[in-house]
Amino acid sequence: MEKRELPNSTLILVFGILSIIGCCCYGVAGVIFGIIALVMSKRATEIYSADPELYTGFNNVKTGRILAIIGLVLSALSLISTIAAVIMYGGLEGIQEMQQEILREYGG
């Protein structure tokens, strides 16, 4: 019997990569892509475990899952630090005032 590509194996890998890249967007995009990749990889692992000799591409699923976990952790840290900064500096206005102070002080 001919082996088939595991459903969404490439997409899981792409979402895992996007979850790491998404940590630079205040963490929100990375959390979303990381969760989606983990859910999809769980389903793909169940399909593969049922009949492993029918499918190829499980390495993509494993790699995508690892990248999603790394991206999720980095994104969560980024999101938490962003929320903490907003709380510490009294909202977005406080952050903007601080940025203006820094520009006045160092910008001349």
Secondary structure, DSSP 8 states (H G I E B T S, - for coil): ---EE-TTHHHHHHHHHHHHHGGGTTTHHHHHHHHHHHHHHHHHHHHHHH-GGGEE-HHHHHHHHHHHHHHHHHHHHHHHHHHHHHHHTTHHHHHHHHHHHHHHHHH-
